[in-house]
Every structure is written in C-alpha cells, then in structure tokens.
Amino acid sequence: MNNKGFTLVEVLAVLVILVTIVGISFTSISAFLERNKVKQNEQIENLIKHYASLYVSDHREAIRTNFNGEKVTCFIYLSTLKENNYLTDEEITDADGNILRGVVLFNMDDNSYVYENEMSDDYMECVVDEDE
C-alpha cells in the first residue's frame, strides 16, 4: 500500500510548533514596538525642552523683568511655543498620534527644563509682553 500523506498526529505537531513560534514572535515584536514608542516620546520631550530653551533664551530679559529679577520656576505652554513658531503640530504629537497639551517648567536657578503633561498651580506663566 502506498500512503502519500501526513497523519493527523504529524499535522497537529507541526501546527503546535507553528503556533508556538508565532506566539513568541508576537510577544517579541510587541515589546520591540513598545520600546520604540518610549524612545520616540523621549526624543519628542527632549525636542520640546530644546525649543523651550530657545524661547527662554530669546525672551530671557522680559521673563526676568516680569519676575522682578527673582529666580523662580515658571511654565511655558506648548501652545505658546507653537504660536511663536518654535514648534509645529508634528513636533508636539506623541508616538500614538496624540497632540501634547502640557507645559515646560523653566527653573531660573539652574536653567533646567522639565516637560509636564499637566500644569500645576504652583508656578506662574513665563509671560512675555507682546511689545517684546
């Protein structure tokens, strides 16, 4: 008798092996994509802080004048950076495609910048007069 085919056990064994390989691959690919999203969001945050530092650099005297020369922490809306052409919509979009609406905190003591998703009532806006 000439049997030209696979038995049910052989087919099931191959399917189990394939499902295992696909499961492991899917987990690895998902983890890889998530790591890339985190890295992309970090790069976006660094870009936002960089443009906030340019904004402060361009308006440093006006900001210090508004705070009477005190070294304080103030915030800059992302919308302010966008309105003043420091950022575009693409530059304030996270890895998931959401438009960021946070603020950048600027500490005048150590010239540090921190991006926050939400504004706190603990700080005042780094206001720049329109005449500036």
RAMOHU-V609954 format. One record per pair of residues at least 24 apart in sequence whose C-alpha atoms are under 10 Angstrom apart, sorted by the first residue. I is the first residue (numbers start at 0). J is the second residue. D is the distance in Angstrom with one decimal. If there is no record, write none. Layout:
i:I j:J d:D
i:I j:J d:D
//
This chain:
i:33 j:94 d:9.7
i:35 j:94 d:8.7
i:36 j:93 d:8.5
i:36 j:94 d:5.5
i:36 j:95 d:7.7
i:37 j:93 d:9.6
i:37 j:94 d:7.9
i:38 j:94 d:9.0
i:39 j:93 d:7.6
i:39 j:94 d:6.2
i:39 j:95 d:9.9
i:40 j:91 d:9.8
i:40 j:92 d:8.9
i:40 j:93 d:5.8
i:40 j:94 d:6.0
i:40 j:95 d:9.1
i:41 j:93 d:9.4
i:41 j:94 d:9.7
i:42 j:90 d:10.0
i:42 j:93 d:9.7
i:43 j:89 d:9.8
i:43 j:90 d:6.7
i:43 j:91 d:7.0
i:43 j:92 d:7.9
i:43 j:93 d:7.1
i:43 j:94 d:8.7
i:43 j:99 d:9.9
i:44 j:90 d:9.4
i:44 j:91 d:8.5
i:44 j:93 d:9.0
i:44 j:99 d:9.9
i:44 j:103 d:9.5
i:44 j:113 d:8.7
i:44 j:114 d:6.6
i:44 j:115 d:9.4
i:45 j:112 d:9.4
i:45 j:113 d:9.1
i:45 j:114 d:8.5
i:46 j:86 d:9.0
i:46 j:90 d:7.7
i:46 j:91 d:9.0
i:47 j:77 d:8.0
i:47 j:80 d:8.7
i:47 j:85 d:8.9
i:47 j:86 d:7.6
i:47 j:90 d:7.7
i:47 j:91 d:7.4
i:47 j:102 d:9.4
i:47 j:103 d:7.8
i:47 j:112 d:9.4
i:47 j:113 d:9.4
i:47 j:114 d:7.6
i:48 j:77 d:10.0
i:48 j:102 d:9.7
i:48 j:103 d:6.8
i:48 j:104 d:8.9
i:48 j:105 d:9.1
i:48 j:111 d:9.0
i:48 j:112 d:5.9
i:48 j:113 d:6.8
i:48 j:114 d:6.7
i:49 j:85 d:9.6
i:49 j:112 d:8.4
i:50 j:77 d:9.8
i:50 j:80 d:7.5
i:50 j:81 d:9.8
i:50 j:84 d:9.7
i:50 j:85 d:5.9
i:50 j:86 d:7.1
i:50 j:103 d:9.9
i:51 j:75 d:7.4
i:51 j:76 d:9.3
i:51 j:77 d:8.5
i:51 j:79 d:9.6
i:51 j:80 d:7.0
i:51 j:85 d:7.9
i:51 j:86 d:9.2
i:51 j:102 d:9.5
i:51 j:103 d:6.9
i:51 j:104 d:9.0
i:51 j:105 d:8.2
i:51 j:112 d:7.7
i:51 j:113 d:9.6
i:51 j:114 d:9.5
i:52 j:103 d:9.4
i:52 j:105 d:8.2
i:52 j:110 d:8.5
i:52 j:111 d:8.7
i:52 j:112 d:7.4
i:53 j:80 d:9.7
i:53 j:85 d:8.0
i:54 j:79 d:9.4
i:54 j:80 d:7.3
i:54 j:83 d:8.5
i:54 j:84 d:9.8
i:54 j:85 d:7.3
i:55 j:105 d:8.3
i:55 j:107 d:9.8
i:55 j:110 d:9.5
i:55 j:125 d:8.5
i:55 j:127 d:9.6
i:57 j:131 d:9.7
i:58 j:125 d:9.4
i:58 j:126 d:9.3
i:58 j:127 d:7.0
i:58 j:128 d:9.4
i:58 j:131 d:7.6
i:59 j:107 d:9.6
i:59 j:125 d:9.6
i:59 j:127 d:9.0
i:60 j:127 d:9.2
i:60 j:131 d:9.6
i:61 j:125 d:9.0
i:61 j:126 d:7.9
i:61 j:127 d:5.8
i:61 j:128 d:7.1
i:61 j:130 d:9.8
i:61 j:131 d:7.2
i:62 j:107 d:9.7
i:62 j:124 d:9.4
i:62 j:125 d:5.9
i:62 j:126 d:6.2
i:62 j:127 d:6.0
i:62 j:128 d:8.7
i:63 j:107 d:8.6
i:63 j:125 d:8.8
i:63 j:126 d:9.5
i:63 j:127 d:9.5
i:64 j:126 d:9.7
i:64 j:127 d:9.3
i:65 j:124 d:10.0
i:65 j:125 d:8.1
i:65 j:126 d:7.0
i:65 j:127 d:7.7
i:65 j:128 d:8.7
i:66 j:123 d:9.5
i:66 j:125 d:8.7
i:66 j:126 d:9.1
i:68 j:107 d:9.7
i:69 j:107 d:8.3
i:69 j:108 d:9.1
i:70 j:106 d:7.6
i:70 j:107 d:5.0
i:70 j:108 d:5.4
i:70 j:109 d:9.0
i:70 j:110 d:9.8
i:71 j:105 d:8.3
i:71 j:106 d:6.0
i:71 j:107 d:5.4
i:71 j:108 d:6.7
i:71 j:109 d:9.8
i:71 j:122 d:8.5
i:71 j:123 d:9.0
i:71 j:125 d:9.9
i:72 j:104 d:6.6
i:72 j:105 d:5.4
i:72 j:106 d:4.2
i:72 j:107 d:5.9
i:72 j:108 d:7.9
i:72 j:109 d:9.7
i:72 j:110 d:9.4
i:72 j:111 d:9.2
i:72 j:112 d:9.5
i:72 j:121 d:9.0
i:72 j:122 d:6.3
i:72 j:123 d:7.5
i:72 j:124 d:8.9
i:72 j:125 d:8.5
i:73 j:102 d:9.7
i:73 j:103 d:8.4
i:73 j:104 d:5.7
i:73 j:105 d:5.4
i:73 j:106 d:6.6
i:73 j:107 d:8.1
i:73 j:112 d:9.9
i:73 j:121 d:8.9
i:73 j:122 d:5.3
i:73 j:123 d:4.9
i:73 j:124 d:5.2
i:73 j:125 d:5.2
i:73 j:126 d:8.7
i:74 j:101 d:9.7
i:74 j:102 d:6.1
i:74 j:103 d:5.4
i:74 j:104 d:4.3
i:74 j:105 d:5.8
i:74 j:106 d:8.7
i:74 j:112 d:9.2
i:74 j:113 d:9.3
i:74 j:114 d:9.3
i:74 j:115 d:9.4
i:74 j:118 d:8.0
i:74 j:119 d:9.1
i:74 j:121 d:9.9
i:74 j:122 d:6.6
i:74 j:123 d:6.2
i:74 j:124 d:4.8
i:74 j:125 d:5.5
i:74 j:126 d:8.7
i:75 j:101 d:8.8
i:75 j:102 d:5.4
i:75 j:103 d:5.2
i:75 j:104 d:6.5
i:75 j:105 d:7.6
i:75 j:114 d:9.5
i:75 j:118 d:9.5
i:75 j:123 d:9.0
i:75 j:124 d:6.0
i:75 j:125 d:5.8
i:75 j:126 d:8.1
i:76 j:100 d:7.7
i:76 j:101 d:6.5
i:76 j:102 d:4.5
i:76 j:103 d:6.5
i:76 j:104 d:9.0
i:76 j:114 d:9.9
i:76 j:115 d:9.9
i:76 j:117 d:10.0
i:76 j:118 d:8.6
i:76 j:124 d:7.9
i:76 j:125 d:8.8
i:77 j:101 d:6.1
i:77 j:102 d:5.6
i:77 j:103 d:7.2
i:77 j:114 d:9.5
i:78 j:102 d:8.5
i:79 j:126 d:9.9
//
